[in-house]
Amino acid sequence: MERIPERQSLSQVEIKSSFIIPVLNEEGFIRACVESIRNQPEIPDEIIVVDNGCVDSTVAIARELDCKVVKEEERGIGNARNRGAQIANGDVLCFIDADGVVSPNWLKEAKGVLQDSKVNAVVGINIFSHENPAKKVWYNTYTLFAYTGLALSNLLLKKPYLAGNNMAIRKNIFWKLGGFEPVVAEDVWLSKKLWKLEEQKVIFNPKMVVNYSSRGFDETGYIRTIIYWIKSALVKRSQEEYSYKSKR
């Protein structure tokens, strides 16, 4: 991924945006997520919440917040994201997960980068929250090493990576790649398809911050989660093995 230039000139090209949030029993998180999106100065054209089998009050909360709700019967976060993309009206698809809270200018920053017609996607940075300061620092070493590795991959190998839970991608490019596969680390496998295109410019914008819960690390264990993610980036695994809570 390339870093966004310090100065960028913003044109007045209108970009319609659709936020897509896959959910599976996210009643404790969905309100804060949607409200963080709605409270931005730059308001999205729509927020799509994809019900992937909720049995709690997640869907009711989403409807209360005037989100567009759609059902996806086939379990899997990639399937749910694809379903949202299928009904999206926006030119740009913004993918966020339900336990995340976006920074105040997330959409403004994304649209600013995408004013450049040569840019296909823009990726932000994830920060993990935790009430224990030591665990917060420990968990965020993942962010430090992961994004350093992704930057080096793009810089040295010309192989940019996408982030399924913090990115804005042009809808036509997303479908040109075939959308997400029903596998673990679905964003990595989408990135690998992107490498085959001539037009594969992806920008990293550190001002697009999403604060995520640390539930995946807490429940599965930090080292175990990282090892599982690395293995899944090398060998495809069915999303049936993969829960929403351990998706980090």
N, C-alpha and C positions, 0 to 999 in steps of 0.2 A: 504494500500500500504506500502511496505517496503522501507526504505531509501536505496539508493545505498551506498555500502561500500566506505570508504575513499580511499582505494586502490583496484584496480581491475586489474587483469592480462588479457591482451587482446591477444587472440589467432589470428591466421591468417585465421580463418574460413570465407569464403566469404558469405556475406549476400546480396542478391539482394533486393533492396528497391523500392517501388512505392509510390509516394506522390499522394494523392487523395484530390481534392479541389472541393466541390460542389459550384455551382454559380447560382445566380439569380440576374441579373442586377448589377454586381459588377465592372463596368468599372472604378470607382474611386479608387479601391483597388487592383485589380488583378495583375497589373504590379509589384507593390512593393512586393506583396506576392511571386510571382514566382521568381522575381530577388533575394529575400532574400534566397530562396531555392537553386537557381543556384549558388549563390556566396559563398556557403559553401566550405571549403576544401574537404569535403566528398560529392561527387556529386551523386545524386540519379540515379537509372537506368532509371526512367521515371517519368514524372509529368503528371498526368491525371486530366483534368478539365472536370467536368460533368455539362453540360448545362441543367438546370432544368426549362427552359422557358425564357431565356434572350431575351430582345427586344432592348438592347443597344449594345455597341461595345465590350462587355466582350469577346465574343467568338473570334472576330477578333484579339483582343489583345493577347489572349491565343495562337492562331495559329501563330501570329507574333513571339511569344516567344518560338516557337517549342514545345508546349505542345501537348499531345495527347488529342483530344477533342472528347467526346462522348455525345450523347443526352439521357436524361431520361425524358420521357413524363409524368410519374406519379409524380405529385408535392409532394414535401416533402424532407427535407434534409437527412433523413434516407434512403429514396429510392435512392436519388442521390449518396450517399456514397456507397450503395450496388452496384449500377451500375458500379461505378469506380472499386470496388473490383472484379467484375465479369470479367473485361478485364485486370486486373493487372497481370503483369508477375513476380512481385517481390515475394520473400518468406515472406517479411514483408510489411505490409500496414501502411503507415504513413498518418494519418488523420489531416488535417489542414483546417481552414476556410479562405475564401478569404480576409477578412479584418484583417488578422494577418500577422506579420512579424517575422520569426523565428530567434533565436539567431545564431551567426556564426557557432557554433559547434553542433547544434541540432542533426543532423544525426549521427555525430561521437559519440556523447554521447549515442544515442539510440542503435546504433550497438554495442557499447562497453558493454552495459548491456545485450544485447541479445546474446552475445557470450556464456552466460550461458544457456545451452539447457533447463534448468528447468524453466527459466523465459518465460512466455507467452506474456507479454506485459510490456511496460514501458511508464509511464505517466509523462508529464512535468508540468510546472506551467505557468499560464496565468497572464500577467500584463496588466492593462488597461491604455491607454494613454488618456490624456485630456489637452487642452491648459490652463484650469483653474486649478491651483495647488491644491486648496481646494477640487474641485470635484475629482481630480485624487486620492487624499488621501482617500476621502470618498468612491469612487467606489472600491478602492483596499482593503477596509476592507472586501469586499466579498471574495477576494483571501485568506486573512488571516484566516477568519473563515471557509471558505469552505474546504481549504486544511487541516486545523487542524482537522476538523470533519472527513474527509476522512481518515486521518492517524489514528485517534482513532478507527474508524470503523474496519480498518484492524488489528490494534494492539490488541484491546480488543475483537472484535467479529469475527475476521478472515474473514472479508467480504471486500475484496478490491474493489475499484471503478475504472472504466475506464473513460476517458475524450474524447468525440467524436471529439473535436477540438484541441487536443494536445496529441496525443499518437501514438506509433508504436506497432502493434500487429501482431503476426504470422498469416499468411493467413489461415493456416490449422485450427488454434484455432478459428479464426473469423467465418469461415464457419461451424465449429463444433457447434458453438453457434447459427447458423442460420442467422448471420448478424443482422443489425439493424431492428427494427420494425418501421412501419410508425406511430410513436407516438411522442409526445413531451417528452423531456428528454430521448431520445432514448438510450443514453449512460448509463443512470442509469438502464434502463430495460435490456440492454445487460449485465451489471454487475451482475444483479440478476440471470441471466442464468449462468453466470460464477461461481457463488457460488455453483452451483450444481455439478460442476466438481471436481474431485480429484486434478487435476493439475491446480490450480488457482493462481499461483504465479505472482503477479504484483509488479513491482518496481517503486517507485517514484524517479525521478531524477530532482532535482531543477535546474540543469544546462541546462535543456531543456526548455528554456523560449520562449514563444510566446507573442509578444506585440500586443494587440488587440485594436481596436477602442472602444469607449464607446457609440456607437450609440444606442445600445439597452437600456441602462440606460437613455440616454438623451431623447429618444423618448417615452419610456413607463413609465419611472420613476424608480428610484432605488428600493425603497421598494416594489412597485407593481410588478416589475420584479422578485424579490427574492421570494415573496409570490407565484406568479404564478409558478415559477420553483419548489418550494417545493411541492405545490399541485400536479403538474404534475409528480413528483417523487413518489407520493403515489397512484394516480389514473390515469390510462392511458387516454390520450386525443389524438384525431386525429391530425395529423400534418396539416390538413386543417385549423385549428384554429391558426396556428403558422407560423409567417413570418420569413424570414431569418434575417431581421433587428432586430427582437426582440428575437433572439435565445440565447442571453446571459442569 
